[in-house]
Amino acid sequence: MNPNTGLELRSLIKSNGELEISLIDIVVAEPHLNEVVVRIEATPLNPSDIGLLFGAADINTFKVAGKPERPVLTGNVPTPALPAMSGRMGQSLQIGNEAAGLVVKAGDSAQAQKLLGKMVAISGGAMYAQYRTIGADQCMALADGTSAAQGASAYINPLTALGMVHTMRQEGHTALVHTVGASNLGQMLNRICLQDGIGLVNIVRKQEHVDLLRSQGALYVCNASNHNFIDELTAAIDETGATLAFDAIGGGKLAGQILQCMEKVLAKKTKEYSRYGSGIHKQVYIYGGLDGNPIELPRNIGMAWGVGGWLVFPFLKTIDPADLQKMYARISNELTSTFASHYTEEVSLAQALSLDAIKRYKQHTTNCKFLITPHGV
C-alpha cells in the first residue's frame, strides 16, 4: 500500500434521510514541521463512534451493496428523527476517535522525528482510515513491544475513567456510583478505585457481570435485574458514602433510582427534619445514551441534587495541563494492566459494514468490544 494514498470510511446522511456509509480513496497529506503520518493498525468501535457512524438510522432498513472489498451500506432515518440529524445532513463525516499505529513519515521538528518508526496511540477523529496525518503532540509514544491492539484504546476509556475520579475529587465527593460496571471502561474504573482506595459502587444487569467484577476484586456490585436491587444499591451507597454517579444508560429510571437511594441514606443521617430533604448535594452525570428514553426522576430525592451531562473531551479542556500530563504518564505506565482493553472480535474496514457484524456491535452488549484493523482483508 502506497503511504501517499489510502482508504477512509465515511458516513453521510442525505437531505432525503438516506444514510450512506462507504469507503473512499484519500490522498494522505504530507506531514508539516511538527506532524507525522501514522499507518493505523487498530482502532476501536466505541459507543460514541457507533452513534456518529449510523446517526439515527433504523438498523432494520440497512442494506449492503457493492464489492466485498468496497461495500456501500445504506439505510433510512425515520421521519421523526430527521430534525435531530439536520446539523449533519449533506456532510460526509469522518469517523473514529482513537487508534494506534506505526509512524511512517515525520516532519522536520525534533518532536516529530523522535516518533519516526515508533508505535503510537493517537486521538483526534478520522481514525477509521488506513493512514492519518496528525500533530506529533497528539501522539502518545507506546513502550517497546506494545502492540497496536493494546494501544488502540489508550485515550477514550482511560481518560474517561481518570476524569471521573478527578471530577469526584474536584467537586468534593469521596466515592462513586458507576453504571455499566462490567464494560471495558467499568473494569478500568474498578481497578483505579481499588488502587487509589476509592469507594466504587458498580451497577450491572447480569449475574455473570457480578461474577466478573467480583473476580477482579470489586467490593460493591449491584445487579439491576435483581428484585432487591434498590435495597442492594442503598446498602452499598450507605457503606461507601457515594454522592456522585456517572451513568452511561442515560434514559429511563436508573438515574432517578440512584438519587433516590442516595437521598434515603443521607436523610437517615440527618439530625433535623426538613421537608426539603437532606442538604448534601447529590449529583448524577449522564455520559452515554444506551437508553434513548426520557430520564425519569422521582419526587422523593430532596432538593439538593443535580443531573447533567459529562463528556471527556470538554472535561479535559477544563483541567490544569500538568494534571493532564500526569494522566498520560499513568496511562502509558499502566497500559497493559490498569488500562488494558479486551476485544471480542476484529474486523477490517469492509467487514465493519457487514450486516452480521453491525447487528452484534450495535447492540452495545456489555463486555463485548470490536476492533477495526484498517489494513486487514
C-alpha positions as CSV (number, residue, x, y, z in Angstrom):
1,M,0.0,0.0,0.0
2,N,1.4,3.4,-1.0
3,P,1.6,5.6,2.1
4,N,0.6,8.6,-0.1
5,T,-2.9,7.2,-0.6
6,G,-5.3,5.0,1.5
7,L,-8.9,4.1,2.3
8,E,-11.1,6.0,4.7
9,L,-14.6,5.2,6.0
10,R,-17.2,8.0,5.6
11,S,-20.8,8.4,6.8
12,L,-23.3,10.6,5.0
13,I,-26.9,11.4,5.7
14,K,-28.6,12.9,2.7
15,S,-31.3,15.5,2.7
16,N,-33.9,12.8,2.0
17,G,-32.9,11.0,5.2
18,E,-30.9,8.2,3.5
19,L,-27.8,7.0,5.3
20,E,-24.8,6.0,3.1
21,I,-21.6,4.6,4.6
22,S,-18.8,3.8,2.2
23,L,-15.0,3.5,1.8
24,I,-13.3,6.3,-0.3
25,D,-9.8,6.8,-1.6
26,I,-7.9,9.7,0.0
27,V,-4.6,11.4,-0.6
28,V,-2.6,11.2,2.6
29,A,-1.4,14.7,3.5
30,E,2.3,15.2,3.8
31,P,3.4,16.0,7.3
32,H,4.2,19.6,8.2
33,L,7.0,20.6,10.5
34,N,5.5,19.1,13.7
35,E,3.3,16.4,12.2
36,V,3.6,12.7,11.5
37,V,1.8,10.2,9.3
38,V,0.6,7.1,11.2
39,R,-0.2,3.8,9.5
40,I,-3.2,2.9,11.5
41,E,-3.1,-0.7,12.6
42,A,-6.0,-0.8,15.1
43,T,-9.0,1.4,16.1
44,P,-11.8,0.5,18.4
45,L,-15.6,0.7,17.8
46,N,-16.6,2.9,20.8
47,P,-20.2,3.7,21.5
48,S,-19.6,7.3,20.6
49,D,-18.2,6.2,17.2
50,I,-21.1,3.9,16.6
51,G,-23.5,6.8,17.3
52,L,-21.8,9.0,14.8
53,L,-21.4,6.2,12.2
54,F,-25.1,5.4,12.0
55,G,-26.8,8.5,13.3
56,A,-30.5,7.9,13.9
57,A,-30.8,5.4,11.0
58,D,-33.0,2.4,11.6
59,I,-30.9,-0.8,11.5
60,N,-33.9,-2.7,10.1
61,T,-33.6,-0.7,6.9
62,F,-29.9,-1.4,6.3
63,K,-28.7,-2.9,3.0
64,V,-25.3,-3.6,1.7
65,A,-24.3,-3.3,-2.0
66,G,-21.0,-3.0,-3.9
67,K,-18.0,-5.3,-3.9
68,P,-16.9,-7.2,-0.8
69,E,-13.8,-5.1,-0.5
70,R,-15.7,-1.9,-1.2
71,P,-19.2,-2.3,0.4
72,V,-21.7,0.5,0.4
73,L,-24.2,0.4,3.3
74,T,-27.5,2.3,3.0
75,G,-30.4,2.8,5.4
76,N,-33.1,5.2,6.3
77,V,-33.5,7.7,9.2
78,P,-37.1,7.6,10.4
79,T,-39.0,10.8,9.7
80,P,-39.5,11.8,13.4
81,A,-35.7,11.6,13.9
82,L,-34.8,13.8,10.9
83,P,-34.7,17.1,12.8
84,A,-32.1,15.8,15.1
85,M,-29.9,14.9,12.1
86,S,-30.3,18.3,10.4
87,G,-26.9,19.5,11.6
88,R,-25.0,16.8,9.7
89,M,-27.1,16.4,6.6
90,G,-25.1,16.5,3.4
91,Q,-21.8,16.2,5.2
92,S,-19.5,13.3,4.5
93,L,-18.3,12.7,8.1
94,Q,-15.0,11.1,9.1
95,I,-15.4,8.6,12.0
96,G,-13.2,7.2,14.8
97,N,-12.0,8.8,17.9
98,E,-8.8,7.0,18.6
99,A,-6.3,4.4,17.2
100,A,-2.8,3.1,17.3
101,G,-0.3,2.5,14.6
102,L,3.2,3.0,13.3
103,V,4.7,6.4,12.4
104,V,5.9,6.0,8.8
105,K,6.6,9.7,7.9
106,A,7.6,12.7,10.1
107,G,8.0,16.4,9.8
108,D,11.4,18.1,10.4
109,S,10.8,19.1,14.0
110,A,12.7,17.2,16.7
111,Q,9.5,16.1,18.3
112,A,8.2,14.6,15.1
113,Q,11.4,13.0,14.1
114,K,11.7,11.3,17.5
115,L,8.5,9.4,16.7
116,L,9.5,8.1,13.3
117,G,9.3,4.3,13.3
118,K,7.6,4.2,16.7
119,M,4.3,2.7,17.7
120,V,2.0,5.4,18.9
121,A,-1.6,5.9,20.2
122,I,-3.4,8.8,18.7
123,S,-6.7,10.7,19.2
124,G,-8.4,13.4,17.2
125,G,-11.0,11.9,14.9
126,A,-10.9,10.4,11.4
127,M,-9.3,7.2,12.7
128,Y,-11.4,4.8,10.6
129,A,-8.7,5.0,7.9
130,Q,-5.5,3.4,6.8
131,Y,-3.4,6.5,7.3
132,R,-3.7,9.6,9.4
133,T,-1.6,12.8,9.3
134,I,-1.7,14.3,12.8
135,G,0.3,16.6,15.1
136,A,3.2,15.0,17.0
137,D,1.7,16.5,20.2
138,Q,-1.4,14.3,19.6
139,C,0.6,11.1,19.8
140,M,1.3,9.0,22.8
141,A,4.5,7.0,22.3
142,L,4.0,3.4,23.3
143,A,6.6,1.3,25.1
144,D,8.7,-1.0,23.0
145,G,6.8,-4.3,22.5
146,T,3.4,-2.8,22.9
147,S,1.0,-3.9,20.2
148,A,-1.4,-1.7,18.2
149,A,-4.3,-3.6,19.7
150,Q,-3.0,-2.8,23.2
151,G,-2.6,0.8,22.4
152,A,-5.8,1.4,20.3
153,S,-7.9,2.3,23.3
154,A,-5.3,4.3,25.2
155,Y,-7.3,7.6,25.2
156,I,-11.1,7.5,25.5
157,N,-11.7,4.9,28.2
158,P,-8.6,5.6,30.3
159,L,-9.0,9.4,30.2
160,T,-12.8,9.0,30.9
161,A,-12.1,6.8,34.0
162,L,-9.4,9.1,35.3
163,G,-11.6,12.1,34.5
164,M,-14.4,10.6,36.6
165,V,-12.1,10.3,39.6
166,H,-10.7,13.8,39.0
167,T,-14.2,15.2,38.9
168,M,-15.1,13.4,42.1
169,R,-12.2,15.0,44.0
170,Q,-12.6,18.4,42.4
171,E,-16.3,18.6,43.4
172,G,-15.7,17.3,47.0
173,H,-17.2,13.9,46.7
174,T,-15.5,10.8,48.2
175,A,-17.0,7.8,46.4
176,L,-18.6,6.9,43.1
177,V,-21.5,5.0,41.6
178,H,-21.0,3.8,38.0
179,T,-23.4,2.1,35.7
180,V,-22.3,-0.5,33.1
181,G,-19.7,-1.6,35.6
182,A,-18.6,-4.7,33.6
183,S,-17.7,-2.7,30.4
184,N,-14.1,-2.2,29.5
185,L,-14.4,1.3,31.0
186,G,-16.1,0.0,34.1
187,Q,-13.4,-2.6,34.7
188,M,-10.7,0.1,34.3
189,L,-12.5,2.4,36.8
190,N,-12.8,-0.5,39.2
191,R,-9.0,-1.1,39.0
192,I,-8.3,2.6,39.5
193,C,-10.6,2.8,42.5
194,L,-9.1,-0.3,44.1
195,Q,-5.6,1.1,43.7
196,D,-6.5,4.6,44.9
197,G,-8.6,3.4,47.9
198,I,-11.9,5.0,46.5
199,G,-15.3,3.5,47.2
200,L,-17.0,2.4,44.0
201,V,-20.5,1.1,43.6
202,N,-20.8,-0.9,40.3
203,I,-24.2,-1.3,38.7
204,V,-24.6,-4.2,36.2
205,R,-27.5,-6.1,34.6
206,K,-26.5,-9.8,34.7
207,Q,-25.1,-12.2,37.3
208,E,-22.2,-13.1,35.0
209,H,-21.2,-9.4,35.2
210,V,-21.4,-9.5,39.0
211,D,-19.1,-12.6,39.0
212,L,-16.7,-10.9,36.6
213,L,-16.2,-7.8,38.7
214,R,-16.1,-9.8,42.0
215,S,-13.3,-11.9,40.4
216,Q,-11.4,-8.6,39.8
217,G,-11.7,-7.5,43.5
218,A,-14.8,-5.3,43.2
219,L,-16.3,-4.7,46.7
220,Y,-19.7,-3.4,45.7
221,V,-21.6,-4.8,42.7
222,C,-25.4,-4.3,42.4
223,N,-27.4,-6.2,39.8
224,A,-30.2,-4.0,38.4
225,S,-32.1,-7.1,37.4
226,N,-32.5,-8.4,40.9
227,H,-35.8,-7.9,42.7
228,N,-34.0,-6.3,45.7
229,F,-31.8,-4.1,43.5
230,I,-32.9,-0.9,45.3
231,D,-32.1,-2.4,48.7
232,E,-28.7,-3.6,47.5
233,L,-27.9,-0.2,46.0
234,T,-29.0,1.7,49.1
235,A,-26.8,-0.5,51.3
236,A,-23.7,0.0,49.0
237,I,-24.2,3.7,48.9
238,D,-24.5,3.7,52.7
239,E,-21.2,1.9,53.1
240,T,-19.3,3.9,50.6
241,G,-20.8,7.3,51.2
242,A,-21.2,7.9,47.4
243,T,-22.9,11.1,46.4
244,L,-21.7,11.2,42.8
245,A,-22.7,8.9,39.9
246,F,-21.7,8.5,36.3
247,D,-24.4,6.9,34.2
248,A,-23.9,5.6,30.6
249,I,-27.5,4.4,30.3
250,G,-29.0,7.9,30.1
251,G,-32.7,7.3,29.8
252,G,-35.3,5.6,32.0
253,K,-35.4,5.3,35.7
254,L,-31.8,4.4,36.7
255,A,-30.5,8.0,37.3
256,G,-33.5,8.7,39.5
257,Q,-33.1,5.4,41.4
258,I,-29.5,6.3,42.2
259,L,-30.5,9.8,43.5
260,Q,-33.4,8.2,45.4
261,C,-31.0,5.7,47.2
262,M,-28.5,8.5,47.9
263,E,-31.2,10.6,49.5
264,K,-32.5,7.8,51.6
265,V,-29.1,7.2,53.1
266,L,-28.5,10.9,53.7
267,A,-31.9,11.5,55.2
268,K,-31.3,8.7,57.7
269,K,-28.2,10.5,58.8
270,T,-29.8,14.0,59.0
271,K,-30.4,15.0,62.6
272,E,-33.0,17.7,62.0
273,Y,-36.1,17.1,59.7
274,S,-36.5,19.3,56.7
275,R,-39.3,19.0,54.2
276,Y,-36.8,19.8,51.5
277,G,-34.7,16.7,52.3
278,S,-31.0,16.5,53.1
279,G,-28.8,19.5,52.5
280,I,-26.0,17.5,51.0
281,H,-25.7,17.7,47.2
282,K,-26.2,14.6,45.1
283,Q,-25.0,14.6,41.5
284,V,-25.6,12.2,38.5
285,Y,-23.7,12.9,35.4
286,I,-25.0,11.3,32.2
287,Y,-22.2,10.4,29.8
288,G,-23.9,8.0,27.5
289,G,-27.2,7.2,25.8
290,L,-27.7,3.5,25.7
291,D,-31.3,4.1,26.6
292,G,-32.9,6.7,24.3
293,N,-36.0,7.2,26.5
294,P,-36.5,10.4,28.7
295,I,-34.8,10.5,32.1
296,E,-37.3,9.8,34.8
297,L,-36.8,11.4,38.2
298,P,-39.0,10.6,41.3
299,R,-40.1,13.3,43.7
300,N,-38.5,11.8,46.9
301,I,-34.9,12.8,46.2
302,G,-34.9,16.0,48.2
303,M,-33.9,19.4,46.6
304,A,-30.1,19.2,46.8
305,W,-29.4,17.3,43.6
306,G,-28.3,17.7,40.0
307,V,-28.4,15.8,36.8
308,G,-26.1,17.0,34.0
309,G,-24.1,15.9,31.0
310,W,-20.4,14.9,31.2
311,L,-18.1,14.2,28.3
312,V,-14.4,13.5,28.4
313,F,-13.0,15.9,25.8
314,P,-14.9,19.0,27.2
315,F,-13.7,18.0,30.6
316,L,-10.1,17.7,29.6
317,K,-10.2,21.4,28.4
318,T,-11.0,22.5,31.9
319,I,-8.2,20.9,33.9
320,D,-4.6,22.0,34.5
321,P,-2.2,20.9,31.8
322,A,0.0,19.4,34.5
323,D,-2.8,17.2,35.7
324,L,-3.4,16.0,32.1
325,Q,0.3,15.1,31.7
326,K,0.0,13.1,34.9
327,M,-2.9,11.2,33.4
328,Y,-1.0,10.5,30.2
329,A,2.0,9.2,32.2
330,R,-0.1,6.9,34.3
331,I,-1.9,5.5,31.2
332,S,1.4,4.9,29.5
333,N,3.0,3.2,32.5
334,E,-0.1,1.0,33.2
335,L,-1.4,0.4,29.7
336,T,-1.2,-3.4,29.8
337,S,-2.5,-3.6,33.4
338,T,-4.9,-1.0,34.9
339,F,-5.9,0.4,31.5
340,A,-5.9,-2.9,29.5
341,S,-8.8,-3.3,27.0
342,H,-10.1,-6.6,25.7
343,Y,-11.7,-7.2,22.3
344,T,-14.1,-9.9,21.4
345,E,-13.7,-9.6,17.6
346,E,-11.5,-7.9,15.0
347,V,-12.9,-6.7,11.7
348,S,-11.5,-4.9,8.7
349,L,-12.9,-1.6,7.4
350,A,-15.0,-3.5,4.9
351,Q,-16.1,-6.1,7.4
352,A,-17.3,-3.4,9.8
353,L,-20.0,-2.6,7.3
354,S,-21.3,-6.2,7.1
355,L,-24.9,-6.6,8.4
356,D,-23.8,-9.5,10.6
357,A,-21.1,-7.5,12.4
358,I,-23.3,-4.4,12.7
359,K,-26.1,-6.4,14.4
360,R,-23.5,-7.6,17.0
361,Y,-21.6,-4.4,17.8
362,K,-24.7,-2.1,17.6
363,Q,-26.3,-3.9,20.5
364,H,-23.8,-2.3,22.9
365,T,-23.5,-5.6,24.7
366,T,-21.6,-5.2,28.0
367,N,-18.0,-6.6,27.8
368,C,-18.3,-7.0,24.0
369,K,-15.9,-4.8,22.1
370,F,-14.9,-4.7,18.4
371,L,-11.6,-3.7,17.0
372,I,-11.1,-2.5,13.4
373,T,-7.9,-3.4,11.7
374,P,-7.8,-1.0,8.7
375,H,-5.2,-2.9,6.7
376,G,-7.0,-6.3,7.2
377,V,-8.8,-8.0,4.4
